[in-house]
Amino acid sequence: MRKRTRTLVGSLAAAAFVAFAPAGAIADTYWQCVPFARLISGIQIFGDARTWWGQAVGKYETGFVPRAGAVLCFKPTSRMRLGHVAVVSQVLTDRVVQITHANWSPIGGSRGKVEQDVTVIDVSPEGDWSEVKVWYDPNRDLGGSTYAVHGFIYPDATARVLAATGMSKVQNGAIAVAQSAASQMANAVRPGQGPMSVLSQAADSTDRIAALIAAATRPDAPTAR
């Protein structure tokens, strides 16, 4: 029943974004990361995810500090040749964020699904967001792989307007009332609460995510890898 519910949620999320998407969005329940990130961030970059960082130069501000609404750009790998982009939905600490993205975890055995507010932890030695670990739904935990990332592309005023318009429509749709496709932190980290509350809850949890959050947010602790 749980798997069936989560599959339905993924479909509802995608359907909601299709139903309320601006003109030009592809009416398809299978989402690639690029059109989805463009839709909810408002950042008007086109082409494969691996090209976004280069395309952003001179067009958008870029950097290495997470901000809500920014696009996190992953470098391509042998298994992820086109790269990946995701939108920061919430900054929990300077080394822990939540992202909303598409076509990452297979949900109910299917790819192309939307995952909302999933956890990403900076595990880079210097704390500069050059390496991250990402929640992987089939494991119900952070994935085993470490991903190299370029950094963050920050939306400009025009992008923020586009994103706000799109999200305000979406919030009136099914995605606002559907269970998140990745509510993996429901017991340890509850979105909407402050960082200190988040860390307090995480400290009481015995799962590996809580341990990594603690490691990532202690200045004197070795970096979690």
HELIX and SHEET records of a PDB file:
HELIX    1   1 ARG A    2  PHE A   20  1                                  19    
HELIX    2   2 CYS A   33  SER A   41  1                                   9    
HELIX    3   3 ALA A   49  THR A   51  5                                   3    
HELIX    4   4 TRP A   52  ALA A   56  1                                   5    
HELIX    5   5 ASP A  137  ASN A  139  5                                   3    
HELIX    6   6 ALA A  157  GLN A  171  1                                  15    
HELIX    7   7 ALA A  174  VAL A  177  1                                   4    
HELIX    8   8 PRO A  195  ASP A  204  1                                  10    
HELIX    9   9 ARG A  208  THR A  217  1                                  10    
SHEET    1   A 8 GLU A  61  GLY A  63  0                                        
SHEET    2   A 8 TYR A 147  TYR A 154 -1                                        
SHEET    3   A 8 VAL A  71  PHE A  74 -1                                        
SHEET    4   A 8 HIS A  84  THR A  93 -1                                        
SHEET    5   A 8 VAL A  96  ALA A 102 -1                                        
SHEET    6   A 8 VAL A 114  ASP A 122 -1                                        
SHEET    7   A 8 GLU A 131  TYR A 136 -1                                        
SHEET    8   A 8 ASP A 141  LEU A 142 -1                                        
END                                                                             
